Amino acid sequence: MNHETALGNAFKTAVQNISKRKQTEMISEYIYKKYDVFKQCKPLAVGIEEELIAAMPQFQAALIVRVLGNHCRRPRYIKAIASGGKRFDLRNKVKGKVSPEEQENAAQNPVVKEMMEKIAAKKATDKPAVAEQTAAENPEQAN
């Protein structure tokens, strides 16, 4: 049984007459507004492209996969994978976890390495400042 309506078919035809670049911009804008997992750059569930394709039948599957690839190449997303943890579906429900191999692979990304080094350096410089502040606030504990 076909669930597409005449209006849905007309919309699909109209969308497909728009340039591919404009369609990818529309897809990107739509998924970042609708799905928190994209806004929050959480690790995505394996196979999420099928969910996205089913959720947006008005767009060509290849364009949806392109937008998904662009998202997954963002440094913030790669950092989320490098941090490990749970993976999420479109409804923000846990659906698997990042494997140690995926974590290691993401951690090898040069941009992520640089981000992690900056975070580590900031933490290292913040620790002495916090210790000094604590000592100044509680001089009797410093002795």
Long-range contacts (C-beta under 8 A, 24 or more apart in sequence): 4-57, 8-57, 8-58, 11-58, 12-57, 12-58, 15-58, 15-59, 16-58, 16-60, 20-60, 20-63, 23-59, 23-60, 23-63, 24-63, 24-66, 24-67, 24-70, 26-59, 27-56, 27-59, 27-63, 27-64, 27-67, 28-67, 28-70, 28-71, 30-56, 31-67, 31-71, 35-90, 35-92, 36-92, 37-88, 37-89, 37-90, 37-92, 38-71, 41-74, 41-76, 41-77, 41-79, 41-80, 42-80, 42-86, 42-87, 42-88, 42-92, 43-77, 43-80, 43-81, 43-85, 43-86, 43-87, 43-88, 43-98, 44-68, 44-71, 44-72, 44-87, 44-88, 44-89, 45-87, 45-88, 45-89, 45-95, 45-96, 46-87, 46-95, 46-96, 48-89, 48-90, 51-89, 51-90, 52-90, 55-90, 75-109, 75-111, 75-112, 75-115, 78-106, 78-109, 78-111, 78-112, 79-106, 79-112, 79-115, 79-116, 81-106, 82-106, 82-107, 82-109, 82-112, 82-116
